[in-house]
């Protein structure tokens, strides 16, 4: 998915993308498809529940998430697709930084997070294809 282009069309911020990525990450780690609790998102991102509520409202306005009053957060198909794309970019960039450049894991994770949002879609697509051809693989967490 063209994450940068889709993000621009939806007027998503870096933080919005981070929330989508976080929700996908928690879903994958927990194996849950029945929604994610706001408190789990807050803990994972080290933010307040109020910040999570504000971010989820923004995602709901853009048709990327759903949440019943005080219920669990569910991503829509488009929200999940976008979140998975951001999470994939993050993991592949992280793998490149750690496996090929020997960057410390904590620093690589933080820098991959910055890079996944900053590079144009065209450049990112080319880079990801290049990394895949080079055999850079994502280490499952």
N, C-alpha and C positions, 0 to 999 in steps of 0.2 A: 504494500500500500504506500502511496506517496504521502508520507506523514507530514512533511514540511508543507506541501501544497494543500493537503486537507486541513492542516492546522491553520493556515492562513485564511482559507475559505471560511472556516468556522470561527475565526478570530480567537484561537486558543492561545493562551500564554504558555510559557515554559512550565509554570506551576500546574496548569491544567493538564499538560502532557504527563507531568510527573505523577499526578493523581491517577490518571488512567493506567499508567505503567504500574503504579503501586497496587492498584486493585487487581490487575491481571496477575501480578506477581504473587499476591496473597492467595488468589484463587488457585493458581498452579501449585503453590507450596502446600496448601491445605487440602487440595483436591475437591474443594467445595464449588458447587455451581448454584448454590441457593442464596447467594448474596454475601456481602462482607459487612461486618459491623463497623460503624464509624470509629469506635474506639480502637479497633485494630489498625485502621488506616492512620489514625492519629499517632499511635505508638510506633508504627513502622516509619513514618515520616518525621517523627519527633516534633509534632505540631499540636496545637490545642484542638479540642473537639469543635470549638467555634470556627476555627479555620477550615476544618474538614467540612462542616455544614455549609459554609460559604462556598467552598470549592464545588461541592456536590450540587449545590443550587445552580452554579454556573454551567456545570456539565449537563444537568437536567434541561436547562434552557436551550442548550444546543442539541438536544436529543441524543446525548451520549450515555446517559445514566437514568435510572429510575429509582425511586425510594418512596415507600409509603411513610406516613407520618411516624417518625422514630423507628422505622424499620431498617432492614438491611439494604445496602446499596447493591443494585444490580446494573451491570452495563448492558446497553443495547447492543445489537449486533455491530453497528458502526463503532460504538465506543470500545467494544472488545477488540475489533479489528485494528483500530488505531492504537490502543494500548499494547496489543501484542507486537505491532510493528515497532513501536518505541522500545519495548523491552528487548526485542530481537537485536535492534541496532545497538542498544546498550551492552548486551552480552557479547556481541561480536567485537565491538570496539574494545571492551574490557579484555577479551581474549587476546586481541592483537597487542595491546599494551603490556599485558603480563607475559604472554608466551613468546612474543617476538622481540619486545624491547626490554623485558625484564623489569618493568615498573612494579613497584611494591603494590600489593593487592588493594590496599585501602586507597592509595593515591589513584590507582588505575580506575577504581570504581567511581571516585569523585570526578575524575577527568572525563571518563566515558559519559557520565551524566551531562557534563557541560557540552561535550562534542556532539552528542546525539541531537541536540537542539540547534546548534550553531551552523552546521554545514548545510549547504543547499541540497535539495532533493537529488538533483542530477549528480552532484559530486558524491553524495552519500551512496547512491545506487552503484555508481562506478566503483567506489572504494569497497563496498560490501562484496560485489562480484569479484573484485581482485583478491580480496582476502579469502573468499571461498575457494577460488582457483589455486591459491597458495597453500590450501589445506589447513587454514586457520579454522579451528573448530571451537564451538561453544562448550565450555566445561559446565555440565549440569550441576546445579547447586543443591 
